[in-house]
Amino acid sequence: MDRREFLKNIALLSTGASLVGCVNTRSPLSTQPLQVDPAEEDVLATMFEQLTNSGGAELECLTCSPIGSKKRGRAELSEGEEYRTRIPKLDSSLSETLKQRVKYWQLDLDDKPLPYWADNQNQPDYYFFSKHYSNEYEKFELNNDVLKVLAERNSFAFADVRDVRIIGLRGCELDDQSLMSDWQLSHRLRVVKPDHKNRRCLIGVWRPQSGEIRLFSASTVPQASNMFASLASQGSTCSLLPTGLYRYRLGIHNAKRRPQPGALRIDEKYVVLRTTTDLKYDVFSKHDYWTRGSYHNIHSATNGVGAIKFDSSGCQVIRGSYNSARTLGTNEWAIFQKSAGLVSDDGTAFAAEKPGEGTYEYMLLTAAEAALAYHSSSDFNETYYPLRHGSSGERVLKMREFLYSNHPVVVGKKPPRPTDNFDWWTSFAVLQQHKISDAKEYISTIWNT
């Protein structure tokens, strides 16, 4: 195989660690032949070389099988002695603290790991952009045109059963730092670095027909104390939801303990990233790993008291709470519910939708790429064609055909016939492609010829 052919394979599977891959319109995912600029070759080679080590544990960690909720919570984890011995034991004092269930925010600074948002090159949703786009914009405007460009370039095909779409922007604030906005055709926003202590994201309602958008202070990442508690079970109860397009259904969040009626429950299978030894999600850490996700719903975040600004183990949460009877939402959450059509005028939740019949769609992206879309730089216009969860169409079909032929077994079973939908199986297959055992030797051989 020559150098050019190898680069075609790299471009085809550039989703790698982040489950997000920008594919140039000249890539093999289109009908036109690949034409790689010589200056790009080293960048692509370095990218692929790093991706082969990405995603945490080895291939066995992707072979997930369902396990009982009593054993490990509501997650699918990898089994096998090889996996368990790879995760280092926690510090003895930290392990004892976890056993005593001491609240994270009550610990002395020296006694607890600190939450940290990994640098862009190690972040699952930022890795590709940090490598390919030199321009970073702090401020931008969000409007109907920007959202449509982002959806089109990501190959998102909306069903639009509802007259609204739910949107999320990771790492974003309203420019005036207010807690919510009115319905507007355009919003002035600021790109910020997400963290696990404060709400530094926005979730909104988008009316594509009129172009109106309403935004709310939110978080799309887990909260530090929940991440800390999850270390006791090797990260099984807390995880980071990758960007993408997801289907949701109207329902009740946390129905058995503290019910939140008029919430949105995720209504499909998907993949998440988990951390086992620290409070950081890093795709290049040997101790972070990908599994199936569960219960990454959209609900209220609480109003925040003291150090706890929001409550989430991976759910997408909006500032607000409920009344004492747990029947009506409060604060910004209540306004979001009405704006999205989750409740009636008096705040009473509409009837829940059945599993598999969800009619809401949630487009979660980063503010960094929304800013690039607004400023419309030439490199962005030429190269921004991501494939991620929820993408569909001919490019996805071609990628899945490649994956199907190269991976007869994924997640412990024979893969489904190729379709044009980037689903949870595709996510695992992409990760597995970049974990082939001889990848390093293979790359070295090709690159030295």
C-alpha positions in Angstrom: 0.0 0.0 0.0 1.5 3.4 -0.9 1.5 6.5 1.1 -1.4 8.1 -0.7 -3.6 5.0 -0.3 -2.8 5.0 3.4 -3.8 8.6 3.8 -7.2 7.7 2.2 -7.7 5.2 5.0 -6.8 7.8 7.6 -9.3 10.3 6.2 -12.0 7.7 6.0 -11.7 6.9 9.7 -10.7 10.2 11.2 -13.4 10.0 13.8 -11.0 8.2 16.2 -10.7 9.2 19.8 -13.3 11.9 19.7 -15.9 10.0 17.7 -15.8 13.2 15.6 -13.9 13.4 12.4 -13.8 16.3 9.9 -13.7 14.9 6.4 -12.8 17.2 3.5 -15.2 17.1 0.6 -12.3 15.6 -1.4 -12.1 12.6 0.9 -13.1 9.0 0.0 -16.4 9.6 1.8 -17.5 11.6 -1.2 -17.6 10.6 -4.9 -14.5 12.6 -5.7 -10.9 11.3 -5.4 -8.8 12.2 -2.4 -6.3 14.9 -3.0 -4.1 15.5 0.0 -2.0 18.6 0.1 1.6 17.6 0.9 1.6 20.0 3.9 -1.3 18.0 5.3 0.3 14.6 5.2 2.4 15.0 8.4 -0.6 16.4 10.3 -2.8 13.4 9.2 0.0 11.0 10.0 0.5 12.4 13.5 -3.2 12.4 14.1 -3.7 8.8 13.2 -0.6 7.7 15.2 -2.1 9.3 18.3 -5.6 7.9 17.7 -4.3 4.4 17.8 -3.5 5.0 21.5 -6.7 6.8 22.2 -9.9 6.0 24.1 -8.4 4.5 27.3 -8.1 0.8 27.7 -7.4 -1.8 25.0 -9.8 -3.6 22.7 -11.2 -5.8 25.4 -12.6 -2.7 27.1 -14.9 -2.1 24.1 -16.4 -5.6 24.3 -19.1 -4.5 26.7 -21.9 -6.8 27.9 -24.9 -5.8 30.0 -24.5 -6.4 33.7 -27.0 -6.1 36.5 -27.8 -2.7 38.0 -27.2 -4.0 41.5 -23.6 -4.8 40.7 -22.3 -1.7 38.9 -25.1 0.8 38.6 -26.8 1.8 35.3 -23.9 1.2 32.9 -22.4 -1.4 30.6 -18.8 -2.2 31.7 -16.1 -4.4 30.3 -15.5 -7.6 32.1 -12.3 -9.8 32.2 -9.3 -10.0 34.4 -7.1 -8.2 31.9 -9.2 -5.1 32.2 -9.5 -5.1 36.0 -5.7 -5.4 36.5 -5.1 -2.5 34.2 -6.9 0.0 36.4 -4.5 1.0 39.2 -5.6 0.8 42.8 -6.7 4.1 44.3 -4.6 5.7 47.0 -5.5 4.0 50.3 -6.6 7.2 52.0 -8.7 8.2 49.0 -10.2 4.7 48.9 -11.1 4.9 52.6 -12.6 8.3 52.2 -14.8 6.9 49.4 -15.9 4.0 51.6 -17.0 6.5 54.3 -19.0 8.4 51.7 -17.6 11.8 52.9 -19.1 14.6 50.8 -16.6 15.9 48.2 -17.0 19.6 49.0 -16.4 18.9 52.7 -12.9 17.5 52.2 -9.8 19.5 52.7 -8.0 20.5 49.6 -5.1 18.2 50.2 -7.5 15.2 50.6 -9.3 15.3 47.3 -8.5 15.2 43.6 -9.3 18.4 41.8 -11.6 18.6 38.8 -9.8 19.5 35.6 -11.0 20.1 32.0 -8.4 18.5 29.8 -6.6 20.5 27.1 -8.3 20.6 23.8 -5.9 18.2 22.2 -7.0 15.6 24.7 -10.7 16.4 24.7 -13.0 14.1 22.8 -15.0 16.9 21.3 -12.2 19.4 20.7 -9.3 17.2 19.5 -9.8 17.5 15.8 -10.5 21.2 15.9 -7.4 22.0 18.0 -5.3 20.2 15.3 -6.8 21.8 12.2 -8.0 25.3 13.0 -5.6 28.0 14.0 -8.2 30.6 14.6 -9.9 30.7 17.9 -12.8 33.2 18.5 -13.9 34.3 21.9 -17.1 36.0 20.8 -19.7 35.1 18.1 -23.3 35.4 17.2 -25.7 32.4 17.1 -28.6 32.6 14.7 -30.7 30.4 12.4 -28.1 30.5 9.6 -25.2 29.3 11.9 -27.3 26.5 13.3 -28.4 25.3 9.8 -24.8 25.3 8.6 -23.7 23.3 11.6 -26.5 20.8 11.1 -25.9 20.5 7.3 -22.1 20.1 7.7 -22.6 17.4 10.3 -25.0 15.5 8.0 -27.8 15.7 10.6 -31.2 14.9 9.2 -33.9 16.1 11.5 -37.2 14.3 11.7 -38.9 17.5 12.9 -41.9 15.8 14.5 -42.0 18.8 16.8 -41.8 22.5 15.7 -38.8 23.0 18.0 -35.3 21.5 18.2 -33.3 21.3 21.4 -29.7 22.6 21.1 -26.7 22.5 23.4 -23.4 24.4 23.2 -20.6 23.0 25.4 -18.3 25.7 26.7 -20.5 28.7 26.2 -22.1 31.7 28.0 -24.4 34.5 27.0 -22.1 37.5 26.4 -23.8 39.5 29.3 -23.5 36.4 31.5 -27.3 36.4 32.2 -29.0 33.2 33.2 -31.3 33.0 30.2 -32.4 35.0 27.1 -35.7 36.0 25.5 -36.7 34.6 22.1 -34.4 36.3 19.7 -33.2 35.9 16.1 -29.6 36.3 17.1 -27.6 36.0 20.3 -24.2 37.4 21.2 -22.3 34.6 22.9 -18.8 33.9 24.4 -16.7 30.8 24.1 -15.5 29.7 27.6 -13.7 26.6 28.9 -16.1 24.1 30.5 -15.4 22.8 34.0 -17.0 20.5 36.5 -17.9 23.1 39.1 -19.8 25.8 37.3 -22.5 25.9 34.6 -20.4 26.9 31.6 -22.7 25.6 28.8 -25.9 26.7 27.2 -29.0 24.6 26.3 -31.7 26.2 24.2 -34.8 25.8 22.1 -34.6 26.5 18.4 -37.6 27.2 16.2 -36.3 26.5 12.7 -39.3 27.8 10.9 -39.2 31.3 12.4 -35.4 31.3 13.3 -36.1 32.2 16.9 -33.8 30.9 19.6 -34.0 30.9 23.4 -31.0 30.0 25.5 -30.5 29.0 29.2 -27.6 28.7 31.6 -26.8 25.0 31.7 -24.1 22.3 32.0 -23.5 19.4 29.6 -20.7 17.8 31.7 -20.7 15.9 35.0 -20.3 17.7 38.3 -17.1 17.2 40.3 -18.6 15.6 43.4 -20.5 13.1 41.4 -17.3 12.3 39.5 -15.5 11.8 42.8 -18.1 9.4 44.1 -18.0 7.5 40.9 -14.3 6.6 41.5 -15.5 4.0 44.0 -17.0 2.0 41.1 -14.3 2.7 38.5 -16.4 5.4 36.9 -19.5 3.4 36.3 -21.9 6.0 37.7 -20.6 9.1 35.9 -19.7 9.8 32.3 -19.3 12.4 29.6 -21.7 12.5 26.7 -20.0 13.2 23.3 -21.4 15.8 21.0 -23.9 14.7 18.3 -27.5 14.5 17.5 -29.7 12.4 19.9 -33.3 11.4 20.1 -35.2 12.2 23.4 -38.7 11.5 24.7 -40.9 13.5 27.1 -41.0 11.7 30.4 -40.1 11.8 34.1 -36.4 11.9 35.2 -35.5 10.1 38.4 -39.0 8.9 38.9 -38.4 6.6 41.9 -36.5 9.0 44.2 -37.0 12.7 43.4 -39.2 12.7 40.3 -38.9 15.5 37.7 -41.9 15.4 35.5 -41.8 17.2 32.2 -38.2 16.3 31.6 -36.5 14.8 28.5 -35.2 11.2 28.6 -32.7 9.9 26.1 -34.4 7.4 23.8 -31.6 5.5 21.9 -28.4 3.6 22.4 -25.2 5.7 22.5 -21.5 5.7 23.8 -20.0 7.7 26.6 -16.5 8.3 28.1 -15.7 7.3 31.7 -12.8 8.2 34.0 -11.6 5.8 36.7 -8.8 7.4 38.7 -9.2 11.2 38.5 -11.7 14.0 37.9 -10.7 14.5 34.2 -12.0 13.1 31.0 -9.0 12.5 28.8 -9.2 10.3 25.7 -5.4 9.6 25.8 -5.4 8.4 29.4 -4.9 4.7 29.8 -7.5 4.7 32.6 -10.4 6.4 30.8 -12.6 4.2 28.6 -15.7 4.1 26.4 -18.9 2.2 27.2 -22.5 2.3 26.4 -24.3 5.1 28.3 -27.6 5.3 30.1 -29.9 8.0 31.5 -28.2 11.1 30.0 -31.4 13.0 30.3 -32.2 16.7 30.1 -33.6 18.0 33.4 -33.2 20.7 36.1 -29.8 21.4 37.6 -30.8 22.8 41.0 -30.2 26.6 41.5 -26.8 26.0 43.1 -25.8 26.6 46.7 -22.3 27.3 47.8 -19.8 25.1 45.9 -22.5 23.1 44.2 -23.6 25.1 41.2 -25.4 22.2 39.5 -26.1 18.5 40.0 -25.3 16.1 37.1 -23.6 12.7 36.6 -23.6 13.2 32.9 -27.1 14.5 32.2 -27.7 17.8 30.4 -29.0 20.2 33.1 -30.6 23.7 33.2 -30.7 26.0 36.2 -33.8 25.5 38.2 -35.6 23.0 40.5 -39.1 21.9 41.5 -41.7 22.9 44.1 -42.0 20.9 47.3 -44.6 18.6 45.8 -42.3 17.8 42.8 -45.0 18.7 40.4 -44.0 22.1 38.9 -40.6 23.3 37.7 -39.1 26.6 39.0 -36.8 29.3 37.7 -35.2 29.0 34.3 -36.0 25.3 34.1 -39.8 26.1 34.2 -39.4 28.6 31.4 -37.4 26.1 29.3 -40.2 23.5 29.9 -42.8 25.8 28.5 -40.6 27.0 25.6 -40.0 23.4 24.6 -43.6 22.3 24.9 -43.0 19.9 27.7 -45.7 21.3 30.0 -49.0 23.1 29.7 -49.5 26.8 30.4 -50.0 26.1 34.1 -46.7 24.1 34.3 -48.3 20.6 34.4 -46.3 18.1 32.5 -47.8 16.5 29.4 -48.2 12.7 29.2 -44.9 10.8 28.9 -43.9 9.3 25.5 -43.3 5.6 25.3 -39.7 4.2 24.9 -38.7 4.2 21.3 -41.3 6.9 20.4 -39.4 10.0 21.3 -40.2 13.1 19.2 -37.6 15.5 20.5 -34.1 15.9 18.9 -31.1 17.3 20.7 -28.1 18.7 18.8 -25.2 19.0 21.1 -22.1 20.7 19.7 -19.2 22.9 21.1 -19.3 26.7 21.2 -15.8 26.6 19.6 -17.1 25.2 16.3 -20.2 27.4 16.4 -17.9 30.4 16.6 -15.9 29.1 13.6 -19.1 28.7 11.6 -20.2 32.2 12.4 -16.8 33.8 11.4 -16.7 31.5 8.4 -13.0 31.2 7.9 -11.7 29.7 4.7 -10.1 26.6 6.4 -13.4 26.0 8.2 -15.4 26.3 5.0 -13.1 23.9 3.2 -12.6 21.2 5.9 -15.5 21.2 8.3 -17.5 18.1 7.4 -17.7 16.1 10.7 -19.2 12.7 11.2 -20.4 12.0 14.7 -23.3 10.3 16.5 -26.5 11.1 14.7 -24.9 11.8 11.3 -26.4 10.1 8.3 -26.2 9.8 4.6 -23.8 8.5 1.9 -20.6 9.4 3.7 -21.7 7.4 6.8 -22.7 4.5 4.7 -19.3 4.3 3.0 -17.6 4.5 6.4 -19.8 1.8 7.8 -19.1 -0.5 4.8 -15.4 -0.1 5.5 -15.9 -0.8 9.2 -18.2 -3.8 8.5 -15.6 -5.5 6.3 -12.7 -4.9 8.7 -14.4 -5.8 12.0 -16.4 -9.0 12.0 -17.1 -8.7 15.7 -17.7 -5.4 17.6 -19.0 -5.2 21.2 -19.0 -8.9 21.4 -21.3 -9.6 18.5 -21.5 -9.7 14.8 -22.1 -6.1 13.5 -25.4 -5.2 11.8 -25.4 -4.7 8.0 -24.1 -1.3 7.0 -26.6 1.5 7.1 -26.3 5.2 6.6 -26.7 6.1 10.3 -23.9 6.9 12.7 -25.2 5.0 15.7 -23.7 3.5 18.9 -22.3 0.5 16.9 -20.5 2.8 14.6 -18.9 4.6 17.5 -17.5 1.4 18.9 -16.4 0.2 15.5 -14.5 3.5 14.9 -12.8 3.2 18.3 -11.9 -0.4 17.6 -10.4 0.5 14.2 -8.0 2.7 16.0 -7.0 0.1 18.5 -5.8 -2.7 16.2 -3.0 -4.4 18.0 -0.5 -4.0 15.2 -1.3 -0.4 14.4 2.0 1.1 15.6 4.0 -1.4 13.7 1.8 -1.0 10.6 2.1 2.8 10.6 5.8 2.6 11.1 6.2 0.2 8.2 4.1 2.3 5.9 5.6 5.6 6.9 9.2 4.5 6.5 8.7 3.2 2.9 
